[in-house]
Amino acid sequence: MSDRQSAWDIEVEEFARLREAGAEFVLLDVREPHEFQICNLDGKLIPLKSLPSRLSELDATAYVIVHCRSGGRSAKAVELLRASGFGNAWNLQGGILAWIDRIDPSLTRY
């Protein structure tokens, strides 16, 4: 396990349990479109640089799990979301690479 990336990290194993249980959440992918094309977790794609101008596309009351490639951009996105009133925004620690390593190795690593 790597060190925490934000005050609001969620481990990939917990995210996998939520998905399997059919929990209600918004999965937000803050990578770039070309990264999304390589592999994705079926999240809503809003690249980090455009997130501030696209906050209205998200429900501030929703449970939001944010991911990127390795967790750095998503940690920044969660800070932005939390500061903007999204009280239930969480960072997928380790990003899609941790998901590939520990949950679904069939996805393409990049």
TORVOLUM-31631 format. One record per residue: residue number from 1; residue in three letters; x negated, y negated, z negated of N, C-alpha, C in turn. Coordinates in Angstrom, 2 decimals. Layout:
+-----+--------+---------+---------+---------+---------+---------+---------+---------+---------+---------+
: num : residu :     n.x :     n.y :     n.z :    ca.x :    ca.y :    ca.z :     c.x :     c.y :     c.z :
+-----+--------+---------+---------+---------+---------+---------+---------+---------+---------+---------+
: NUM :    ala :       X :       Y :       Z :       X :       Y :       Z :       X :       Y :       Z :
...
+-----+--------+---------+---------+---------+---------+---------+---------+---------+---------+---------+
REM end
This chain:
+-----+--------+---------+---------+---------+---------+---------+---------+---------+---------+---------+
: num : residu :     n.x :     n.y :     n.z :    ca.x :    ca.y :    ca.z :     c.x :     c.y :     c.z :
+-----+--------+---------+---------+---------+---------+---------+---------+---------+---------+---------+
:   1 :    met :   -0.85 :    1.19 :    0.00 :    0.00 :    0.00 :    0.00 :   -0.89 :   -1.24 :    0.00 :
:   2 :    ser :   -0.51 :   -2.19 :    0.79 :   -1.29 :   -3.42 :    0.84 :   -0.79 :   -4.38 :   -0.24 :
:   3 :    asp :   -1.55 :   -5.43 :   -0.44 :   -1.13 :   -6.44 :   -1.40 :    0.14 :   -7.13 :   -0.91 :
:   4 :    arg :    0.86 :   -7.71 :   -1.85 :    2.08 :   -8.42 :   -1.50 :    1.77 :   -9.55 :   -0.53 :
:   5 :    gln :    2.67 :   -9.76 :    0.42 :    2.49 :  -10.81 :    1.42 :    3.34 :  -12.03 :    1.09 :
:   6 :    ser :    4.36 :  -11.83 :    0.28 :    5.21 :  -12.94 :   -0.16 :    5.83 :  -12.55 :   -1.49 :
:   7 :    ala :    6.53 :  -13.48 :   -2.09 :    7.23 :  -13.20 :   -3.34 :    8.49 :  -12.36 :   -3.10 :
:   8 :    trp :    8.81 :  -12.17 :   -1.83 :   10.06 :  -11.50 :   -1.47 :    9.82 :  -10.34 :   -0.51 :
:   9 :    asp :    8.86 :   -9.49 :   -0.83 :    8.54 :   -8.36 :    0.03 :    9.50 :   -7.20 :   -0.18 :
:  10 :    ile :    9.73 :   -6.45 :    0.89 :   10.46 :   -5.19 :    0.81 :    9.58 :   -4.17 :    1.54 :
:  11 :    glu :    9.42 :   -3.00 :    0.94 :    8.61 :   -1.94 :    1.54 :    9.37 :   -1.30 :    2.70 :
:  12 :    val :    8.64 :   -0.75 :    3.67 :    9.30 :   -0.12 :    4.81 :   10.16 :    1.08 :    4.38 :
:  13 :    glu :    9.75 :    1.77 :    3.32 :   10.55 :    2.90 :    2.85 :   11.92 :    2.43 :    2.34 :
:  14 :    glu :   11.95 :    1.30 :    1.64 :   13.23 :    0.75 :    1.16 :   14.09 :    0.31 :    2.34 :
:  15 :    phe :   13.46 :   -0.33 :    3.33 :   14.18 :   -0.74 :    4.53 :   14.77 :    0.50 :    5.24 :
:  16 :    ala :   14.00 :    1.57 :    5.32 :   14.49 :    2.81 :    5.95 :   15.71 :    3.34 :    5.20 :
:  17 :    arg :   15.66 :    3.30 :    3.85 :   16.82 :    3.76 :    3.05 :   18.04 :    2.89 :    3.33 :
:  18 :    leu :   17.85 :    1.58 :    3.42 :   18.98 :    0.68 :    3.70 :   19.60 :    0.99 :    5.06 :
:  19 :    arg :   18.74 :    1.19 :    6.06 :   19.23 :    1.52 :    7.41 :   20.01 :    2.82 :    7.39 :
:  20 :    glu :   19.45 :    3.84 :    6.76 :   20.09 :    5.15 :    6.71 :   21.43 :    5.09 :    5.98 :
:  21 :    ala :   21.52 :    4.22 :    4.96 :   22.74 :    4.11 :    4.16 :   23.81 :    3.26 :    4.86 :
:  22 :    gly :   23.44 :    2.64 :    5.98 :   24.39 :    1.79 :    6.68 :   24.64 :    0.47 :    5.98 :
:  23 :    ala :   23.67 :    0.02 :    5.20 :   23.82 :   -1.26 :    4.48 :   23.98 :   -2.41 :    5.47 :
:  24 :    glu :   24.67 :   -3.43 :    5.02 :   24.85 :   -4.61 :    5.87 :   23.69 :   -5.56 :    5.67 :
:  25 :    phe :   23.00 :   -5.85 :    6.75 :   21.91 :   -6.81 :    6.73 :   21.66 :   -7.29 :    8.15 :
:  26 :    val :   20.96 :   -8.39 :    8.24 :   20.51 :   -8.90 :    9.53 :   19.01 :   -8.61 :    9.60 :
:  27 :    leu :   18.58 :   -7.95 :   10.66 :   17.16 :   -7.72 :   10.89 :   16.68 :   -8.79 :   11.85 :
:  28 :    leu :   15.77 :   -9.62 :   11.38 :   15.26 :  -10.73 :   12.18 :   13.83 :  -10.44 :   12.58 :
:  29 :    asp :   13.57 :  -10.44 :   13.87 :   12.24 :  -10.17 :   14.43 :   11.66 :  -11.52 :   14.86 :
:  30 :    val :   10.58 :  -11.95 :   14.22 :   10.01 :  -13.27 :   14.51 :    8.76 :  -13.19 :   15.41 :
:  31 :    arg :    8.61 :  -12.07 :   16.11 :    7.50 :  -11.94 :   17.04 :    7.85 :  -12.65 :   18.36 :
:  32 :    glu :    6.94 :  -12.58 :   19.30 :    7.15 :  -13.18 :   20.61 :    7.86 :  -12.17 :   21.53 :
:  33 :    pro :    8.56 :  -12.69 :   22.56 :    9.29 :  -11.79 :   23.46 :    8.45 :  -10.66 :   24.06 :
:  34 :    his :    7.20 :  -10.93 :   24.42 :    6.37 :   -9.87 :   25.01 :    6.07 :   -8.77 :   23.99 :
:  35 :    glu :    5.99 :   -9.12 :   22.70 :    5.77 :   -8.12 :   21.66 :    7.02 :   -7.26 :   21.48 :
:  36 :    phe :    8.17 :   -7.93 :   21.52 :    9.46 :   -7.25 :   21.37 :    9.64 :   -6.20 :   22.46 :
:  37 :    gln :    9.14 :   -6.51 :   23.68 :    9.26 :   -5.57 :   24.80 :    8.40 :   -4.33 :   24.59 :
:  38 :    ile :    7.29 :   -4.44 :   23.88 :    6.40 :   -3.30 :   23.64 :    7.08 :   -2.30 :   22.72 :
:  39 :    cys :    7.63 :   -2.78 :   21.62 :    8.37 :   -1.94 :   20.69 :    9.20 :   -2.85 :   19.80 :
:  40 :    asn :   10.35 :   -2.35 :   19.36 :   11.18 :   -3.16 :   18.46 :   12.07 :   -2.27 :   17.62 :
:  41 :    leu :   12.65 :   -2.86 :   16.59 :   13.52 :   -2.15 :   15.66 :   14.98 :   -2.57 :   15.83 :
:  42 :    asp :   15.31 :   -3.09 :   17.03 :   16.67 :   -3.55 :   17.34 :   17.09 :   -4.74 :   16.50 :
:  43 :    gly :   16.14 :   -5.59 :   16.18 :   16.47 :   -6.79 :   15.41 :   16.84 :   -7.95 :   16.33 :
:  44 :    lys :   17.26 :   -9.04 :   15.71 :   17.56 :  -10.27 :   16.44 :   16.24 :  -10.99 :   16.65 :
:  45 :    leu :   15.88 :  -11.25 :   17.90 :   14.60 :  -11.89 :   18.21 :   14.73 :  -13.40 :   18.16 :
:  46 :    ile :   14.04 :  -14.01 :   17.20 :   13.88 :  -15.47 :   17.14 :   12.41 :  -15.70 :   16.79 :
:  47 :    pro :   11.56 :  -16.00 :   17.78 :   10.14 :  -16.21 :   17.48 :    9.95 :  -17.26 :   16.39 :
:  48 :    leu :    8.93 :  -17.05 :   15.56 :    8.69 :  -17.93 :   14.41 :    8.67 :  -19.40 :   14.80 :
:  49 :    lys :    8.00 :  -19.73 :   15.91 :    7.88 :  -21.14 :   16.26 :    9.22 :  -21.79 :   16.60 :
:  50 :    ser :   10.21 :  -21.00 :   17.00 :   11.52 :  -21.58 :   17.31 :   12.52 :  -21.42 :   16.18 :
:  51 :    leu :   12.13 :  -20.75 :   15.10 :   13.06 :  -20.50 :   14.00 :   13.63 :  -21.78 :   13.37 :
:  52 :    pro :   12.81 :  -22.81 :   13.11 :   13.39 :  -24.01 :   12.48 :   14.56 :  -24.61 :   13.26 :
:  53 :    ser :   14.49 :  -24.56 :   14.58 :   15.56 :  -25.16 :   15.40 :   16.71 :  -24.19 :   15.66 :
:  54 :    arg :   16.57 :  -22.95 :   15.21 :   17.60 :  -21.93 :   15.47 :   18.21 :  -21.35 :   14.20 :
:  55 :    leu :   18.01 :  -22.02 :   13.06 :   18.56 :  -21.52 :   11.80 :   20.08 :  -21.36 :   11.85 :
:  56 :    ser :   20.74 :  -22.21 :   12.64 :   22.20 :  -22.16 :   12.71 :   22.71 :  -20.86 :   13.33 :
:  57 :    glu :   21.83 :  -20.09 :   13.97 :   22.23 :  -18.81 :   14.55 :   22.33 :  -17.72 :   13.48 :
:  58 :    leu :   21.90 :  -18.02 :   12.27 :   21.89 :  -17.04 :   11.19 :   22.87 :  -17.44 :   10.09 :
:  59 :    asp :   23.39 :  -16.46 :    9.40 :   24.32 :  -16.68 :    8.28 :   23.49 :  -16.81 :    7.00 :
:  60 :    ala :   23.55 :  -17.98 :    6.38 :   22.74 :  -18.23 :    5.18 :   23.15 :  -17.36 :    4.00 :
:  61 :    thr :   24.34 :  -16.74 :    4.06 :   24.79 :  -15.89 :    2.96 :   24.43 :  -14.42 :    3.20 :
:  62 :    ala :   23.92 :  -14.11 :    4.38 :   23.62 :  -12.71 :    4.72 :   22.34 :  -12.23 :    4.04 :
:  63 :    tyr :   22.25 :  -10.92 :    3.93 :   21.02 :  -10.25 :    3.49 :   20.17 :  -10.17 :    4.76 :
:  64 :    val :   19.04 :  -10.87 :    4.78 :   18.20 :  -10.96 :    5.97 :   16.85 :  -10.31 :    5.70 :
:  65 :    ile :   16.49 :   -9.35 :    6.53 :   15.17 :   -8.72 :    6.46 :   14.40 :   -9.20 :    7.69 :
:  66 :    val :   13.23 :   -9.79 :    7.45 :   12.45 :  -10.39 :    8.52 :   11.19 :   -9.56 :    8.74 :
:  67 :    his :   10.86 :   -9.33 :   10.02 :    9.62 :   -8.61 :   10.31 :    8.89 :   -9.23 :   11.49 :
:  68 :    cys :    7.59 :   -8.96 :   11.51 :    6.75 :   -9.33 :   12.65 :    5.84 :   -8.14 :   12.92 :
:  69 :    arg :    4.64 :   -8.36 :   13.42 :    3.75 :   -7.24 :   13.72 :    3.15 :   -6.66 :   12.44 :
:  70 :    ser :    2.60 :   -7.53 :   11.58 :    1.92 :   -7.02 :   10.39 :    2.34 :   -7.70 :    9.08 :
:  71 :    gly :    3.28 :   -8.62 :    9.15 :    3.84 :   -9.20 :    7.93 :    3.49 :  -10.65 :    7.66 :
:  72 :    gly :    2.50 :  -11.20 :    8.33 :    2.10 :  -12.58 :    8.07 :    3.11 :  -13.62 :    8.55 :
:  73 :    arg :    3.53 :  -13.49 :    9.80 :    4.52 :  -14.44 :   10.34 :    5.86 :  -14.29 :    9.65 :
:  74 :    ser :    6.24 :  -13.06 :    9.35 :    7.53 :  -12.87 :    8.68 :    7.51 :  -13.44 :    7.27 :
:  75 :    ala :    6.36 :  -13.38 :    6.59 :    6.26 :  -13.99 :    5.25 :    6.48 :  -15.50 :    5.35 :
:  76 :    lys :    5.90 :  -16.13 :    6.38 :    6.12 :  -17.56 :    6.60 :    7.59 :  -17.84 :    6.91 :
:  77 :    ala :    8.19 :  -16.98 :    7.72 :    9.60 :  -17.15 :    8.08 :   10.49 :  -17.06 :    6.84 :
:  78 :    val :   10.18 :  -16.11 :    5.95 :   10.98 :  -15.96 :    4.73 :   10.84 :  -17.20 :    3.85 :
:  79 :    glu :    9.65 :  -17.75 :    3.76 :    9.47 :  -19.00 :    3.00 :   10.35 :  -20.11 :    3.58 :
:  80 :    leu :   10.36 :  -20.22 :    4.91 :   11.20 :  -21.22 :    5.57 :   12.68 :  -20.96 :    5.30 :
:  81 :    leu :   13.09 :  -19.70 :    5.45 :   14.49 :  -19.36 :    5.22 :   14.91 :  -19.64 :    3.78 :
:  82 :    arg :   14.09 :  -19.22 :    2.83 :   14.41 :  -19.45 :    1.41 :   14.52 :  -20.95 :    1.13 :
:  83 :    ala :   13.59 :  -21.74 :    1.69 :   13.61 :  -23.20 :    1.48 :   14.82 :  -23.84 :    2.16 :
:  84 :    ser :   15.41 :  -23.14 :    3.12 :   16.56 :  -23.66 :    3.86 :   17.88 :  -23.12 :    3.34 :
:  85 :    gly :   17.85 :  -22.49 :    2.18 :   19.09 :  -22.03 :    1.55 :   19.46 :  -20.58 :    1.80 :
:  86 :    phe :   18.59 :  -19.82 :    2.43 :   18.85 :  -18.39 :    2.63 :   18.33 :  -17.66 :    1.40 :
:  87 :    gly :   19.19 :  -17.47 :    0.43 :   18.77 :  -16.93 :   -0.86 :   18.52 :  -15.44 :   -0.87 :
:  88 :    asn :   18.83 :  -14.75 :    0.23 :   18.67 :  -13.31 :    0.27 :   17.86 :  -12.91 :    1.50 :
:  89 :    ala :   16.74 :  -13.62 :    1.72 :   15.84 :  -13.32 :    2.83 :   14.63 :  -12.56 :    2.28 :
:  90 :    trp :   14.22 :  -11.51 :    2.99 :   13.17 :  -10.62 :    2.53 :   12.18 :  -10.33 :    3.64 :
:  91 :    asn :   10.92 :  -10.20 :    3.27 :    9.83 :   -9.92 :    4.20 :    9.54 :   -8.42 :    4.25 :
:  92 :    leu :    9.55 :   -7.85 :    5.47 :    9.17 :   -6.45 :    5.62 :    7.66 :   -6.37 :    5.53 :
:  93 :    gln :    7.19 :   -5.93 :    4.37 :    5.75 :   -5.90 :    4.09 :    5.03 :   -4.98 :    5.06 :
:  94 :    gly :    3.99 :   -5.53 :    5.70 :    3.21 :   -4.75 :    6.66 :    3.78 :   -4.75 :    8.07 :
:  95 :    gly :    4.99 :   -5.30 :    8.20 :    5.60 :   -5.45 :    9.52 :    5.86 :   -4.14 :   10.26 :
:  96 :    ile :    6.00 :   -4.28 :   11.58 :    6.33 :   -3.12 :   12.40 :    5.19 :   -2.11 :   12.41 :
:  97 :    leu :    3.95 :   -2.56 :   12.18 :    2.84 :   -1.61 :   12.11 :    2.99 :   -0.67 :   10.92 :
:  98 :    ala :    3.42 :   -1.19 :    9.78 :    3.66 :   -0.33 :    8.61 :    4.82 :    0.62 :    8.89 :
:  99 :    trp :    5.84 :    0.13 :    9.59 :    6.98 :    0.97 :    9.96 :    6.50 :    2.14 :   10.84 :
: 100 :    ile :    5.64 :    1.83 :   11.81 :    5.11 :    2.87 :   12.70 :    4.25 :    3.85 :   11.91 :
: 101 :    asp :    3.39 :    3.33 :   11.04 :    2.48 :    4.20 :   10.27 :    3.22 :    5.12 :    9.31 :
: 102 :    arg :    4.27 :    4.60 :    8.66 :    4.87 :    5.35 :    7.55 :    6.27 :    5.89 :    7.80 :
: 103 :    ile :    6.92 :    5.42 :    8.86 :    8.31 :    5.85 :    9.11 :    8.50 :    6.45 :   10.50 :
: 104 :    asp :    8.11 :    5.73 :   11.54 :    8.41 :    6.17 :   12.90 :    7.20 :    6.06 :   13.82 :
: 105 :    pro :    6.34 :    7.08 :   13.80 :    5.13 :    7.04 :   14.64 :    5.41 :    7.18 :   16.13 :
: 106 :    ser :    6.67 :    7.37 :   16.53 :    6.98 :    7.48 :   17.95 :    6.94 :    6.13 :   18.65 :
: 107 :    leu :    7.02 :    5.04 :   17.87 :    6.98 :    3.71 :   18.48 :    5.56 :    3.38 :   18.92 :
: 108 :    thr :    5.47 :    2.50 :   19.92 :    4.17 :    2.12 :   20.45 :    3.46 :    1.14 :   19.54 :
: 109 :    arg :    2.25 :    1.52 :   19.11 :    1.39 :    0.63 :   18.32 :    0.69 :   -0.33 :   19.25 :
: 110 :    tyr :    0.55 :   -1.58 :   18.83 :   -0.18 :   -2.55 :   19.68 :   -0.97 :   -3.48 :   18.82 :
+-----+--------+---------+---------+---------+---------+---------+---------+---------+---------+---------+
REM end
